[in-house]
Amino acid sequence: MKVFIYVLMALTLGLTVFNLSQVDYNNATMEGNSGVALICSLLSLCALFILLIFNTAKRIDEKTRN
């Protein structure tokens, strides 16, 4: 399970970097594909934080069981 969580974390980081590379920073309105890329990068960061919370909860659970 740990390896699966770490793989998902790496994938979400990769997705975030990819989407941030698609953003047009010269366009201040963030419309079109740039806006979609920005929203997707924010959502993938949220998924990363959820995975980090889940990983921390699993470590706490293992420590309290022993």
mmCIF file as gemmi writes it, N, C-alpha and C atoms, coordinates in Angstrom:
data_model
loop_
_atom_site.group_PDB
_atom_site.id
_atom_site.type_symbol
_atom_site.label_atom_id
_atom_site.label_alt_id
_atom_site.label_comp_id
_atom_site.label_asym_id
_atom_site.label_entity_id
_atom_site.label_seq_id
_atom_site.pdbx_PDB_ins_code
_atom_site.Cartn_x
_atom_site.Cartn_y
_atom_site.Cartn_z
_atom_site.occupancy
_atom_site.B_iso_or_equiv
_atom_site.pdbx_formal_charge
_atom_site.auth_seq_id
_atom_site.auth_asym_id
_atom_site.pdbx_PDB_model_num
ATOM 1 N N . MET Axp A 1 ? 0.818 -1.191 0 1 0 ? 1 A 1
ATOM 2 C CA . MET Axp A 1 ? 0 0 0 1 0 ? 1 A 1
ATOM 3 C C . MET Axp A 1 ? 0.866 1.26 0 1 0 ? 1 A 1
ATOM 4 N N . LYS Axp A 2 ? 2 1.216 0.706 1 0 ? 2 A 1
ATOM 5 C CA . LYS Axp A 2 ? 2.87 2.379 0.743 1 0 ? 2 A 1
ATOM 6 C C . LYS Axp A 2 ? 3.406 2.727 -0.637 1 0 ? 2 A 1
ATOM 7 N N . VAL Axp A 3 ? 3.809 1.722 -1.374 1 0 ? 3 A 1
ATOM 8 C CA . VAL Axp A 3 ? 4.371 1.958 -2.7 1 0 ? 3 A 1
ATOM 9 C C . VAL Axp A 3 ? 3.308 2.562 -3.614 1 0 ? 3 A 1
ATOM 10 N N . PHE Axp A 4 ? 2.086 2.085 -3.507 1 0 ? 4 A 1
ATOM 11 C CA . PHE Axp A 4 ? 0.99 2.598 -4.326 1 0 ? 4 A 1
ATOM 12 C C . PHE Axp A 4 ? 0.734 4.069 -4.021 1 0 ? 4 A 1
ATOM 13 N N . ILE Axp A 5 ? 0.763 4.448 -2.749 1 0 ? 5 A 1
ATOM 14 C CA . ILE Axp A 5 ? 0.553 5.839 -2.36 1 0 ? 5 A 1
ATOM 15 C C . ILE Axp A 5 ? 1.676 6.716 -2.911 1 0 ? 5 A 1
ATOM 16 N N . TYR Axp A 6 ? 2.924 6.236 -2.808 1 0 ? 6 A 1
ATOM 17 C CA . TYR Axp A 6 ? 4.047 7.018 -3.319 1 0 ? 6 A 1
ATOM 18 C C . TYR Axp A 6 ? 4.002 7.159 -4.84 1 0 ? 6 A 1
ATOM 19 N N . VAL Axp A 7 ? 3.539 6.135 -5.532 1 0 ? 7 A 1
ATOM 20 C CA . VAL Axp A 7 ? 3.384 6.221 -6.99 1 0 ? 7 A 1
ATOM 21 C C . VAL Axp A 7 ? 2.32 7.252 -7.34 1 0 ? 7 A 1
ATOM 22 N N . LEU Axp A 8 ? 1.212 7.243 -6.595 1 0 ? 8 A 1
ATOM 23 C CA . LEU Axp A 8 ? 0.163 8.231 -6.842 1 0 ? 8 A 1
ATOM 24 C C . LEU Axp A 8 ? 0.654 9.65 -6.551 1 0 ? 8 A 1
ATOM 25 N N . MET Axp A 9 ? 1.472 9.804 -5.519 1 0 ? 9 A 1
ATOM 26 C CA . MET Axp A 9 ? 2.032 11.126 -5.221 1 0 ? 9 A 1
ATOM 27 C C . MET Axp A 9 ? 2.932 11.605 -6.352 1 0 ? 9 A 1
ATOM 28 N N . ALA Axp A 10 ? 3.747 10.713 -6.88 1 0 ? 10 A 1
ATOM 29 C CA . ALA Axp A 10 ? 4.63 11.081 -7.988 1 0 ? 10 A 1
ATOM 30 C C . ALA Axp A 10 ? 3.814 11.449 -9.23 1 0 ? 10 A 1
ATOM 31 N N . LEU Axp A 11 ? 2.743 10.713 -9.48 1 0 ? 11 A 1
ATOM 32 C CA . LEU Axp A 11 ? 1.897 11.023 -10.633 1 0 ? 11 A 1
ATOM 33 C C . LEU Axp A 11 ? 1.209 12.371 -10.474 1 0 ? 11 A 1
ATOM 34 N N . THR Axp A 12 ? 0.751 12.682 -9.274 1 0 ? 12 A 1
ATOM 35 C CA . THR Axp A 12 ? 0.092 13.978 -9.08 1 0 ? 12 A 1
ATOM 36 C C . THR Axp A 12 ? 1.091 15.128 -9.2 1 0 ? 12 A 1
ATOM 37 N N . LEU Axp A 13 ? 2.307 14.914 -8.721 1 0 ? 13 A 1
ATOM 38 C CA . LEU Axp A 13 ? 3.337 15.947 -8.908 1 0 ? 13 A 1
ATOM 39 C C . LEU Axp A 13 ? 3.657 16.144 -10.386 1 0 ? 13 A 1
ATOM 40 N N . GLY Axp A 14 ? 3.754 15.056 -11.112 1 0 ? 14 A 1
ATOM 41 C CA . GLY Axp A 14 ? 4.01 15.151 -12.548 1 0 ? 14 A 1
ATOM 42 C C . GLY Axp A 14 ? 2.882 15.844 -13.278 1 0 ? 14 A 1
ATOM 43 N N . LEU Axp A 15 ? 1.652 15.55 -12.889 1 0 ? 15 A 1
ATOM 44 C CA . LEU Axp A 15 ? 0.499 16.194 -13.504 1 0 ? 15 A 1
ATOM 45 C C . LEU Axp A 15 ? 0.468 17.682 -13.191 1 0 ? 15 A 1
ATOM 46 N N . THR Axp A 16 ? 0.853 18.04 -11.989 1 0 ? 16 A 1
ATOM 47 C CA . THR Axp A 16 ? 0.903 19.452 -11.613 1 0 ? 16 A 1
ATOM 48 C C . THR Axp A 16 ? 1.941 20.201 -12.437 1 0 ? 16 A 1
ATOM 49 N N . VAL Axp A 17 ? 3.12 19.628 -12.562 1 0 ? 17 A 1
ATOM 50 C CA . VAL Axp A 17 ? 4.183 20.269 -13.338 1 0 ? 17 A 1
ATOM 51 C C . VAL Axp A 17 ? 3.775 20.39 -14.806 1 0 ? 17 A 1
ATOM 52 N N . PHE Axp A 18 ? 3.16 19.357 -15.344 1 0 ? 18 A 1
ATOM 53 C CA . PHE Axp A 18 ? 2.725 19.401 -16.74 1 0 ? 18 A 1
ATOM 54 C C . PHE Axp A 18 ? 1.695 20.499 -16.955 1 0 ? 18 A 1
ATOM 55 N N . ASN Axp A 19 ? 0.706 20.573 -16.063 1 0 ? 19 A 1
ATOM 56 C CA . ASN Axp A 19 ? -0.331 21.586 -16.22 1 0 ? 19 A 1
ATOM 57 C C . ASN Axp A 19 ? 0.214 22.992 -16.021 1 0 ? 19 A 1
ATOM 58 N N . LEU Axp A 20 ? 1.151 23.161 -15.102 1 0 ? 20 A 1
ATOM 59 C CA . LEU Axp A 20 ? 1.732 24.486 -14.924 1 0 ? 20 A 1
ATOM 60 C C . LEU Axp A 20 ? 2.57 24.908 -16.126 1 0 ? 20 A 1
ATOM 61 N N . SER Axp A 21 ? 3.108 23.937 -16.854 1 0 ? 21 A 1
ATOM 62 C CA . SER Axp A 21 ? 3.855 24.286 -18.061 1 0 ? 21 A 1
ATOM 63 C C . SER Axp A 21 ? 2.922 24.693 -19.201 1 0 ? 21 A 1
ATOM 64 N N . GLN Axp A 22 ? 1.651 24.348 -19.115 1 0 ? 22 A 1
ATOM 65 C CA . GLN Axp A 22 ? 0.678 24.696 -20.145 1 0 ? 22 A 1
ATOM 66 C C . GLN Axp A 22 ? 0.044 26.071 -19.932 1 0 ? 22 A 1
ATOM 67 N N . VAL Axp A 23 ? 0.272 26.686 -18.774 1 0 ? 23 A 1
ATOM 68 C CA . VAL Axp A 23 ? -0.328 27.985 -18.464 1 0 ? 23 A 1
ATOM 69 C C . VAL Axp A 23 ? 0.417 29.085 -19.209 1 0 ? 23 A 1
ATOM 70 N N . ASP Axp A 24 ? -0.349 30 -19.822 1 0 ? 24 A 1
ATOM 71 C CA . ASP Axp A 24 ? 0.22 31.168 -20.487 1 0 ? 24 A 1
ATOM 72 C C . ASP Axp A 24 ? 0.279 32.3 -19.463 1 0 ? 24 A 1
ATOM 73 N N . TYR Axp A 25 ? 1.46 32.564 -18.934 1 0 ? 25 A 1
ATOM 74 C CA . TYR Axp A 25 ? 1.61 33.551 -17.872 1 0 ? 25 A 1
ATOM 75 C C . TYR Axp A 25 ? 1.545 34.992 -18.396 1 0 ? 25 A 1
ATOM 76 N N . ASN Axp A 26 ? 1.678 35.193 -19.69 1 0 ? 26 A 1
ATOM 77 C CA . ASN Axp A 26 ? 1.575 36.534 -20.263 1 0 ? 26 A 1
ATOM 78 C C . ASN Axp A 26 ? 0.126 36.991 -20.373 1 0 ? 26 A 1
ATOM 79 N N . ASN Axp A 27 ? -0.813 36.067 -20.392 1 0 ? 27 A 1
ATOM 80 C CA . ASN Axp A 27 ? -2.229 36.383 -20.498 1 0 ? 27 A 1
ATOM 81 C C . ASN Axp A 27 ? -2.792 36.541 -19.086 1 0 ? 27 A 1
ATOM 82 N N . ALA Axp A 28 ? -3.157 37.746 -18.727 1 0 ? 28 A 1
ATOM 83 C CA . ALA Axp A 28 ? -3.604 38.025 -17.356 1 0 ? 28 A 1
ATOM 84 C C . ALA Axp A 28 ? -5.017 37.511 -17.078 1 0 ? 28 A 1
ATOM 85 N N . THR Axp A 29 ? -5.817 37.272 -18.102 1 0 ? 29 A 1
ATOM 86 C CA . THR Axp A 29 ? -7.2 36.87 -17.88 1 0 ? 29 A 1
ATOM 87 C C . THR Axp A 29 ? -7.35 35.375 -17.617 1 0 ? 29 A 1
ATOM 88 N N . MET Axp A 30 ? -6.345 34.592 -17.953 1 0 ? 30 A 1
ATOM 89 C CA . MET Axp A 30 ? -6.372 33.143 -17.748 1 0 ? 30 A 1
ATOM 90 C C . MET Axp A 30 ? -7.608 32.495 -18.368 1 0 ? 30 A 1
ATOM 91 N N . GLU Axp A 31 ? -7.885 32.816 -19.608 1 0 ? 31 A 1
ATOM 92 C CA . GLU Axp A 31 ? -9.031 32.215 -20.285 1 0 ? 31 A 1
ATOM 93 C C . GLU Axp A 31 ? -8.566 31.149 -21.266 1 0 ? 31 A 1
ATOM 94 N N . GLY Axp A 32 ? -9.467 30.269 -21.62 1 0 ? 32 A 1
ATOM 95 C CA . GLY Axp A 32 ? -9.166 29.207 -22.574 1 0 ? 32 A 1
ATOM 96 C C . GLY Axp A 32 ? -8.393 28.075 -21.944 1 0 ? 32 A 1
ATOM 97 N N . ASN Axp A 33 ? -7.423 27.535 -22.685 1 0 ? 33 A 1
ATOM 98 C CA . ASN Axp A 33 ? -6.637 26.391 -22.212 1 0 ? 33 A 1
ATOM 99 C C . ASN Axp A 33 ? -5.79 26.745 -20.997 1 0 ? 33 A 1
ATOM 100 N N . SER Axp A 34 ? -5.399 27.988 -20.886 1 0 ? 34 A 1
ATOM 101 C CA . SER Axp A 34 ? -4.586 28.404 -19.757 1 0 ? 34 A 1
ATOM 102 C C . SER Axp A 34 ? -5.369 28.303 -18.451 1 0 ? 34 A 1
ATOM 103 N N . GLY Axp A 35 ? -6.62 28.692 -18.484 1 0 ? 35 A 1
ATOM 104 C CA . GLY Axp A 35 ? -7.468 28.595 -17.296 1 0 ? 35 A 1
ATOM 105 C C . GLY Axp A 35 ? -7.733 27.154 -16.893 1 0 ? 35 A 1
ATOM 106 N N . VAL Axp A 36 ? -7.955 26.315 -17.889 1 0 ? 36 A 1
ATOM 107 C CA . VAL Axp A 36 ? -8.183 24.897 -17.611 1 0 ? 36 A 1
ATOM 108 C C . VAL Axp A 36 ? -6.935 24.263 -17 1 0 ? 36 A 1
ATOM 109 N N . ALA Axp A 37 ? -5.782 24.612 -17.528 1 0 ? 37 A 1
ATOM 110 C CA . ALA Axp A 37 ? -4.527 24.07 -16.994 1 0 ? 37 A 1
ATOM 111 C C . ALA Axp A 37 ? -4.294 24.536 -15.563 1 0 ? 37 A 1
ATOM 112 N N . LEU Axp A 38 ? -4.643 25.782 -15.272 1 0 ? 38 A 1
ATOM 113 C CA . LEU Axp A 38 ? -4.479 26.293 -13.915 1 0 ? 38 A 1
ATOM 114 C C . LEU Axp A 38 ? -5.407 25.585 -12.938 1 0 ? 38 A 1
ATOM 115 N N . ILE Axp A 39 ? -6.645 25.388 -13.34 1 0 ? 39 A 1
ATOM 116 C CA . ILE Axp A 39 ? -7.604 24.672 -12.487 1 0 ? 39 A 1
ATOM 117 C C . ILE Axp A 39 ? -7.162 23.235 -12.265 1 0 ? 39 A 1
ATOM 118 N N . CYS Axp A 40 ? -6.708 22.565 -13.311 1 0 ? 40 A 1
ATOM 119 C CA . CYS Axp A 40 ? -6.253 21.177 -13.176 1 0 ? 40 A 1
ATOM 120 C C . CYS Axp A 40 ? -5.022 21.066 -12.292 1 0 ? 40 A 1
ATOM 121 N N . SER Axp A 41 ? -4.126 22.038 -12.363 1 0 ? 41 A 1
ATOM 122 C CA . SER Axp A 41 ? -2.953 21.983 -11.502 1 0 ? 41 A 1
ATOM 123 C C . SER Axp A 41 ? -3.333 22.193 -10.044 1 0 ? 41 A 1
ATOM 124 N N . LEU Axp A 42 ? -4.297 23.074 -9.779 1 0 ? 42 A 1
ATOM 125 C CA . LEU Axp A 42 ? -4.77 23.264 -8.407 1 0 ? 42 A 1
ATOM 126 C C . LEU Axp A 42 ? -5.465 22.006 -7.88 1 0 ? 42 A 1
ATOM 127 N N . LEU Axp A 43 ? -6.245 21.364 -8.733 1 0 ? 43 A 1
ATOM 128 C CA . LEU Axp A 43 ? -6.928 20.136 -8.317 1 0 ? 43 A 1
ATOM 129 C C . LEU Axp A 43 ? -5.947 19.002 -8.052 1 0 ? 43 A 1
ATOM 130 N N . SER Axp A 44 ? -4.9 18.919 -8.845 1 0 ? 44 A 1
ATOM 131 C CA . SER Axp A 44 ? -3.91 17.869 -8.602 1 0 ? 44 A 1
ATOM 132 C C . SER Axp A 44 ? -3.109 18.143 -7.331 1 0 ? 44 A 1
ATOM 133 N N . LEU Axp A 45 ? -2.897 19.419 -6.989 1 0 ? 45 A 1
ATOM 134 C CA . LEU Axp A 45 ? -2.261 19.74 -5.709 1 0 ? 45 A 1
ATOM 135 C C . LEU Axp A 45 ? -3.17 19.355 -4.54 1 0 ? 45 A 1
ATOM 136 N N . CYS Axp A 46 ? -4.472 19.542 -4.701 1 0 ? 46 A 1
ATOM 137 C CA . CYS Axp A 46 ? -5.424 19.107 -3.67 1 0 ? 46 A 1
ATOM 138 C C . CYS Axp A 46 ? -5.367 17.594 -3.488 1 0 ? 46 A 1
ATOM 139 N N . ALA Axp A 47 ? -5.275 16.873 -4.6 1 0 ? 47 A 1
ATOM 140 C CA . ALA Axp A 47 ? -5.167 15.417 -4.516 1 0 ? 47 A 1
ATOM 141 C C . ALA Axp A 47 ? -3.878 15.005 -3.822 1 0 ? 47 A 1
ATOM 142 N N . LEU Axp A 48 ? -2.809 15.737 -4.068 1 0 ? 48 A 1
ATOM 143 C CA . LEU Axp A 48 ? -1.537 15.448 -3.408 1 0 ? 48 A 1
ATOM 144 C C . LEU Axp A 48 ? -1.656 15.652 -1.897 1 0 ? 48 A 1
ATOM 145 N N . PHE Axp A 49 ? -2.292 16.728 -1.482 1 0 ? 49 A 1
ATOM 146 C CA . PHE Axp A 49 ? -2.467 16.969 -0.053 1 0 ? 49 A 1
ATOM 147 C C . PHE Axp A 49 ? -3.342 15.907 0.599 1 0 ? 49 A 1
ATOM 148 N N . ILE Axp A 50 ? -4.347 15.441 -0.104 1 0 ? 50 A 1
ATOM 149 C CA . ILE Axp A 50 ? -5.193 14.358 0.425 1 0 ? 50 A 1
ATOM 150 C C . ILE Axp A 50 ? -4.375 13.086 0.598 1 0 ? 50 A 1
ATOM 151 N N . LEU Axp A 51 ? -3.509 12.787 -0.366 1 0 ? 51 A 1
ATOM 152 C CA . LEU Axp A 51 ? -2.648 11.61 -0.246 1 0 ? 51 A 1
ATOM 153 C C . LEU Axp A 51 ? -1.654 11.751 0.902 1 0 ? 51 A 1
ATOM 154 N N . LEU Axp A 52 ? -1.142 12.961 1.11 1 0 ? 52 A 1
ATOM 155 C CA . LEU Axp A 52 ? -0.235 13.183 2.231 1 0 ? 52 A 1
ATOM 156 C C . LEU Axp A 52 ? -0.949 13 3.57 1 0 ? 52 A 1
ATOM 157 N N . ILE Axp A 53 ? -2.171 13.473 3.667 1 0 ? 53 A 1
ATOM 158 C CA . ILE Axp A 53 ? -2.954 13.292 4.893 1 0 ? 53 A 1
ATOM 159 C C . ILE Axp A 53 ? -3.241 11.817 5.122 1 0 ? 53 A 1
ATOM 160 N N . PHE Axp A 54 ? -3.597 11.107 4.055 1 0 ? 54 A 1
ATOM 161 C CA . PHE Axp A 54 ? -3.873 9.676 4.178 1 0 ? 54 A 1
ATOM 162 C C . PHE Axp A 54 ? -2.63 8.914 4.617 1 0 ? 54 A 1
ATOM 163 N N . ASN Axp A 55 ? -1.468 9.275 4.064 1 0 ? 55 A 1
ATOM 164 C CA . ASN Axp A 55 ? -0.22 8.618 4.422 1 0 ? 55 A 1
ATOM 165 C C . ASN Axp A 55 ? 0.123 8.874 5.888 1 0 ? 55 A 1
ATOM 166 N N . THR Axp A 56 ? -0.078 10.09 6.344 1 0 ? 56 A 1
ATOM 167 C CA . THR Axp A 56 ? 0.174 10.421 7.748 1 0 ? 56 A 1
ATOM 168 C C . THR Axp A 56 ? -0.768 9.673 8.667 1 0 ? 56 A 1
ATOM 169 N N . ALA Axp A 57 ? -2.026 9.566 8.28 1 0 ? 57 A 1
ATOM 170 C CA . ALA Axp A 57 ? -3.004 8.829 9.089 1 0 ? 57 A 1
ATOM 171 C C . ALA Axp A 57 ? -2.649 7.344 9.176 1 0 ? 57 A 1
ATOM 172 N N . LYS Axp A 58 ? -2.161 6.778 8.088 1 0 ? 58 A 1
ATOM 173 C CA . LYS Axp A 58 ? -1.756 5.363 8.116 1 0 ? 58 A 1
ATOM 174 C C . LYS Axp A 58 ? -0.559 5.159 9.035 1 0 ? 58 A 1
ATOM 175 N N . ARG Axp A 59 ? 0.403 6.091 9.024 1 0 ? 59 A 1
ATOM 176 C CA . ARG Axp A 59 ? 1.562 5.97 9.908 1 0 ? 59 A 1
ATOM 177 C C . ARG Axp A 59 ? 1.155 6.092 11.376 1 0 ? 59 A 1
ATOM 178 N N . ILE Axp A 60 ? 0.23 6.989 11.677 1 0 ? 60 A 1
ATOM 179 C CA . ILE Axp A 60 ? -0.25 7.123 13.048 1 0 ? 60 A 1
ATOM 180 C C . ILE Axp A 60 ? -0.978 5.861 13.492 1 0 ? 60 A 1
ATOM 181 N N . ASP Axp A 61 ? -1.776 5.307 12.578 1 0 ? 61 A 1
ATOM 182 C CA . ASP Axp A 61 ? -2.501 4.077 12.889 1 0 ? 61 A 1
ATOM 183 C C . ASP Axp A 61 ? -1.555 2.926 13.17 1 0 ? 61 A 1
ATOM 184 N N . GLU Axp A 62 ? -0.472 2.811 12.384 1 0 ? 62 A 1
ATOM 185 C CA . GLU Axp A 62 ? 0.512 1.736 12.621 1 0 ? 62 A 1
ATOM 186 C C . GLU Axp A 62 ? 1.22 1.905 13.956 1 0 ? 62 A 1
ATOM 187 N N . LYS Axp A 63 ? 1.527 3.145 14.333 1 0 ? 63 A 1
ATOM 188 C CA . LYS Axp A 63 ? 2.211 3.382 15.589 1 0 ? 63 A 1
ATOM 189 C C . LYS Axp A 63 ? 1.319 3.118 16.798 1 0 ? 63 A 1
ATOM 190 N N . THR Axp A 64 ? 0.045 3.419 16.677 1 0 ? 64 A 1
ATOM 191 C CA . THR Axp A 64 ? -0.856 3.2 17.816 1 0 ? 64 A 1
ATOM 192 C C . THR Axp A 64 ? -1.223 1.748 17.986 1 0 ? 64 A 1
ATOM 193 N N . ARG Axp A 65 ? -1.163 0.968 16.925 1 0 ? 65 A 1
ATOM 194 C CA . ARG Axp A 65 ? -1.472 -0.474 17.04 1 0 ? 65 A 1
ATOM 195 C C . ARG Axp A 65 ? -0.347 -1.243 17.708 1 0 ? 65 A 1
ATOM 196 N N . ASN Axp A 66 ? 0.875 -0.759 17.599 1 0 ? 66 A 1
ATOM 197 C CA . ASN Axp A 66 ? 2.031 -1.48 18.166 1 0 ? 66 A 1
ATOM 198 C C . ASN Axp A 66 ? 2.289 -1.094 19.577 1 0 ? 66 A 1
